[in-house]
Amino acid sequence: MSRRVVVEVRKDLHQELRKTAVLNELKVYVLVNAILEDYLADEERLKLLLRRLKN
């Protein structure tokens, strides 16, 4: 099941996501979903990110 969510993204990140999606013939939301899924599946990477954001 999908759910539509609006998030604020920095301009530079949005441009990079769009460029990557277009070059790989993907929709931006497909690319973002894949990135989020991979990142969330890696517990160690997620813990490091959360630690970095707290500092």
C-alpha positions in Angstrom: 0.0 0.0 0.0 1.3 3.4 -0.9 0.8 6.7 0.9 1.5 10.1 -0.5 3.7 12.3 1.8 5.1 15.7 1.2 8.6 16.5 2.5 10.8 19.5 2.2 14.1 18.7 0.5 17.0 21.0 0.0 17.3 22.3 -3.6 20.7 20.7 -4.3 19.4 17.3 -3.1 16.3 17.6 -5.2 18.3 18.4 -8.3 20.6 15.4 -7.7 17.6 13.1 -7.2 15.9 14.4 -10.4 19.1 14.1 -12.4 19.8 10.5 -11.2 16.1 9.5 -11.8 16.1 10.9 -15.3 19.5 9.3 -16.2 18.2 5.9 -15.1 14.7 6.3 -16.5 13.0 6.2 -13.1 10.4 8.3 -11.4 11.7 10.4 -8.6 9.4 8.7 -6.1 10.7 5.2 -7.1 14.3 6.3 -6.6 13.5 7.9 -3.2 11.6 4.9 -2.0 14.5 2.6 -2.9 17.0 4.8 -1.2 14.9 5.0 2.0 14.2 1.3 2.0 17.9 0.5 1.7 18.9 3.0 4.3 16.3 1.9 6.8 17.3 -1.8 6.3 20.9 -1.1 7.4 20.6 -0.7 11.2 24.2 0.3 11.7 24.1 3.0 9.1 20.8 4.3 10.5 22.2 4.4 14.0 25.2 6.4 12.8 22.9 8.8 11.0 20.7 9.4 14.0 23.8 9.9 16.2 25.1 12.5 13.7 21.8 14.3 13.6 21.7 14.6 17.4 25.1 16.4 17.5 
